[in-house]
Amino acid sequence: SDHPVSLRMTLCFPNSTYSPQATAAFSIVVTSMMILTIVGNILVIIAVLMSRSLRGPQNLFLVSLAAADILVALIVVPFSMAYELQGCWVFSSIWCEIHKALDVLFCTASIVHLCAIALDRYLSISRPVSYGTKRSRRRIKSAIVMVWLIAAVISFPPLLSPGKQKGGDGKCEPNDEPWYILYSTIGSFFAPCVIMILVYIRIYQIAKRHMHCPPGEKRRSFYGAATDDSEMKSLPEESQKDVGQRAPAAPELSLTTVHTDCAQWTDKKPAENPTEGLPLSSTEVPNAARDLPKSPTCRYKNTIKTSSGMINREKRFTLVLAVVMGVFVVCWFPFFFSYSLKAVCPQKYQVPDPLFRFFFWSGYCNSCLNPIIYTIFNRDFRTAFKRILFRDTKSKSF
């Protein structure tokens, strides 16, 4: 029989397996994680929207990913913490079902975002000109909507299932129906992981091939447009704003590398350190680039610092995204693997409950790690965070 909420709360407290000291420690750790997740991801959103070096349309994926992590910290984690510490679900059974669906939604959205980012990097590398002309903010926003729709299709079926478990027993565990376990683990984790791994293998192969160009073969840029003038001329002028956020003041500059036939034009001011190049989406053009003679041979190849800086910045950012994906897999794989065992062989392979709960919480930890990864591995984010936190920016962007 159902009990009033107050009576159920009284019955729940004895089920807690935590000592007062452990309860305090767990509460401090999880609360700190929530604060770090919310503050860190808000900084990511502000940085992408306000910093010129991060304003490329592809970075809207990071804004949406950060929003998913914030929602995890605001909506999912507090109730999961209460359930963990009290040993009983003191809220309504309807909210339990909604809470579980939102948990799956935000987790699935995170990994599908990473999958979409991987595909975006691959297309921008393998088809720089044709894909670059289509890589507008509107298209990226449409892709983000598709990401959330995919996540919703995977997370909401239990809410619509007439055979879902009836609440009221103080339990709010992950769905234990075998069909949904397999459906959600494959759709939410394993399938996107396979796609991401295959895509990054392909990106690595392309990078390796372009970095080891055979002698005499015309070399194309790893992260740039084609080297032929005719292909560059086919690029619509209005679309250049969206292709890596190129400088509108100098439409002749492209993401192509500087070749040996342009050597005499690049000796003016060689970049001392290519990795310290311009921001990927900087609108500032070096004076040396503006003053270059417009040789017919080098009209679209004299990119000097702009080219090398953008290329190295793209390489570093691809590395950062690979680290983000790797950390996500490390955090979530133990949970999804152990969860899927419940459907495949529930009797033969039983994961101890304390270990399963540890895997469960290690997945939540991932939500606070992305801002840390951006700070450690990406100079653009590091600079943007410093300006947001330690400088009163008078302008709307910096």
HUKAJO-V206619 format. One record per residue. N is the residue number from 0. RES is the residue in one letter. PSI is psi in whole degrees, -180 to 180 (none if undefined). Layout:
BEGIN
N,RES,PSI + N,RES,PSI
END
This chain:
BEGIN
0,S,151 + 1,D,145 + 2,H,153 + 3,P,155 + 4,V,-43 + 5,S,-40 + 6,L,-40 + 7,R,-37 + 8,M,-41 + 9,T,-40 + 10,L,-21 + 11,C,-39 + 12,F,-39 + 13,P,-18 + 14,N,-9 + 15,S,133 + 16,T,5 + 17,Y,139 + 18,S,164 + 19,P,-39 + 20,Q,-43 + 21,A,-38 + 22,T,-45 + 23,A,-44 + 24,A,-46 + 25,F,-42 + 26,S,-43 + 27,I,-45 + 28,V,-48 + 29,V,-39 + 30,T,-42 + 31,S,-41 + 32,M,-41 + 33,M,-45 + 34,I,-45 + 35,L,-41 + 36,T,-48 + 37,I,-51 + 38,V,-47 + 39,G,-44 + 40,N,-28 + 41,I,-40 + 42,L,-39 + 43,V,-46 + 44,I,-46 + 45,I,-43 + 46,A,-45 + 47,V,-40 + 48,L,-26 + 49,M,-25 + 50,S,129 + 51,R,-34 + 52,S,-9 + 53,L,13 + 54,R,9 + 55,G,147 + 56,P,-32 + 57,Q,-23 + 58,N,-6 + 59,L,-27 + 60,F,-40 + 61,L,-34 + 62,V,-46 + 63,S,-39 + 64,L,-42 + 65,A,-38 + 66,A,-40 + 67,A,-42 + 68,D,-37 + 69,I,-41 + 70,L,-34 + 71,V,-47 + 72,A,-33 + 73,L,-38 + 74,I,-40 + 75,V,-53 + 76,V,-43 + 77,P,-42 + 78,F,-35 + 79,S,-37 + 80,M,-42 + 81,A,-42 + 82,Y,-40 + 83,E,-44 + 84,L,-35 + 85,Q,-19 + 86,G,13 + 87,C,145 + 88,W,107 + 89,V,-3 + 90,F,179 + 91,S,155 + 92,S,-30 + 93,I,-44 + 94,W,-31 + 95,C,-47 + 96,E,-42 + 97,I,-42 + 98,H,-44 + 99,K,-40 + 100,A,-41 + 101,L,-37 + 102,D,-50 + 103,V,-38 + 104,L,-52 + 105,F,-38 + 106,C,-46 + 107,T,-42 + 108,A,-39 + 109,S,-50 + 110,I,-32 + 111,V,-33 + 112,H,-47 + 113,L,-36 + 114,C,-44 + 115,A,-39 + 116,I,-43 + 117,A,-44 + 118,L,-38 + 119,D,-42 + 120,R,-42 + 121,Y,-46 + 122,L,-37 + 123,S,-24 + 124,I,-43 + 125,S,-28 + 126,R,66 + 127,P,-39 + 128,V,-53 + 129,S,-41 + 130,Y,-33 + 131,G,-35 + 132,T,-22 + 133,K,-8 + 134,R,67 + 135,S,167 + 136,R,-36 + 137,R,-43 + 138,R,-39 + 139,I,-41 + 140,K,-38 + 141,S,-40 + 142,A,-38 + 143,I,-41 + 144,V,-42 + 145,M,-39 + 146,V,-48 + 147,W,-33 + 148,L,-41 + 149,I,-45 + 150,A,-39 + 151,A,-40 + 152,V,-34 + 153,I,-33 + 154,S,-25 + 155,F,-11 + 156,P,-40 + 157,P,-29 + 158,L,-27 + 159,L,-8 + 160,S,125 + 161,P,-17 + 162,G,18 + 163,K,154 + 164,Q,144 + 165,K,136 + 166,G,-169 + 167,G,-1 + 168,D,9 + 169,G,10 + 170,K,145 + 171,C,65 + 172,E,162 + 173,P,148 + 174,N,131 + 175,D,13 + 176,E,123 + 177,P,-41 + 178,W,-39 + 179,Y,-33 + 180,I,-48 + 181,L,-42 + 182,Y,-47 + 183,S,-40 + 184,T,-39 + 185,I,-48 + 186,G,-36 + 187,S,-26 + 188,F,-61 + 189,F,-45 + 190,A,-49 + 191,P,-35 + 192,C,-44 + 193,V,-44 + 194,I,-47 + 195,M,-43 + 196,I,-45 + 197,L,-41 + 198,V,-43 + 199,Y,-29 + 200,I,-43 + 201,R,-42 + 202,I,-42 + 203,Y,-41 + 204,Q,-43 + 205,I,-43 + 206,A,-44 + 207,K,-42 + 208,R,-40 + 209,H,-27 + 210,M,-17 + 211,H,61 + 212,C,131 + 213,P,149 + 214,P,137 + 215,G,-15 + 216,E,137 + 217,K,122 + 218,R,135 + 219,R,153 + 220,S,143 + 221,F,-42 + 222,Y,24 + 223,G,-169 + 224,A,179 + 225,A,160 + 226,T,-12 + 227,D,139 + 228,D,-40 + 229,S,-38 + 230,E,-36 + 231,M,-36 + 232,K,-23 + 233,S,-6 + 234,L,120 + 235,P,138 + 236,E,-39 + 237,E,-22 + 238,S,-11 + 239,Q,-21 + 240,K,-30 + 241,D,-15 + 242,V,94 + 243,G,16 + 244,Q,56 + 245,R,160 + 246,A,120 + 247,P,-23 + 248,A,-16 + 249,A,76 + 250,P,-16 + 251,E,-21 + 252,L,134 + 253,S,-178 + 254,L,14 + 255,T,156 + 256,T,165 + 257,V,124 + 258,H,171 + 259,T,-29 + 260,D,-5 + 261,C,14 + 262,A,-39 + 263,Q,-18 + 264,W,-12 + 265,T,6 + 266,D,-4 + 267,K,-57 + 268,K,76 + 269,P,147 + 270,A,121 + 271,E,-38 + 272,N,101 + 273,P,-30 + 274,T,-11 + 275,E,28 + 276,G,-172 + 277,L,157 + 278,P,151 + 279,L,-35 + 280,S,24 + 281,S,142 + 282,T,2 + 283,E,136 + 284,V,132 + 285,P,148 + 286,N,-38 + 287,A,-37 + 288,A,-39 + 289,R,-31 + 290,D,1 + 291,L,141 + 292,P,142 + 293,K,73 + 294,S,138 + 295,P,-35 + 296,T,-35 + 297,C,17 + 298,R,-39 + 299,Y,15 + 300,K,-6 + 301,N,65 + 302,T,-13 + 303,I,-121 + 304,K,-38 + 305,T,-47 + 306,S,-54 + 307,S,-38 + 308,G,-44 + 309,M,-43 + 310,I,-48 + 311,N,-35 + 312,R,-41 + 313,E,-41 + 314,K,-47 + 315,R,-40 + 316,F,-35 + 317,T,-39 + 318,L,-43 + 319,V,-45 + 320,L,-34 + 321,A,-39 + 322,V,-44 + 323,V,-45 + 324,M,-41 + 325,G,-43 + 326,V,-40 + 327,F,-45 + 328,V,-43 + 329,V,-40 + 330,C,-39 + 331,W,-21 + 332,F,-46 + 333,P,-42 + 334,F,-50 + 335,F,-35 + 336,F,-49 + 337,S,-34 + 338,Y,-41 + 339,S,-27 + 340,L,-28 + 341,K,-27 + 342,A,-37 + 343,V,-50 + 344,C,76 + 345,P,-31 + 346,Q,-40 + 347,K,-43 + 348,Y,98 + 349,Q,115 + 350,V,128 + 351,P,140 + 352,D,-43 + 353,P,-38 + 354,L,-40 + 355,F,-40 + 356,R,-33 + 357,F,-45 + 358,F,-40 + 359,F,-47 + 360,W,-27 + 361,S,-30 + 362,G,-41 + 363,Y,-33 + 364,C,-27 + 365,N,-30 + 366,S,-26 + 367,C,-3 + 368,L,-30 + 369,N,-47 + 370,P,-34 + 371,I,-42 + 372,I,-44 + 373,Y,-42 + 374,T,-42 + 375,I,-42 + 376,F,-11 + 377,N,120 + 378,R,-36 + 379,D,-46 + 380,F,-40 + 381,R,-47 + 382,T,-43 + 383,A,-42 + 384,F,-41 + 385,K,-42 + 386,R,-36 + 387,I,-42 + 388,L,-34 + 389,F,7 + 390,R,136 + 391,D,97 + 392,T,118 + 393,K,-27 + 394,S,166 + 395,K,-24 + 396,S,163 + 397,F,none
END
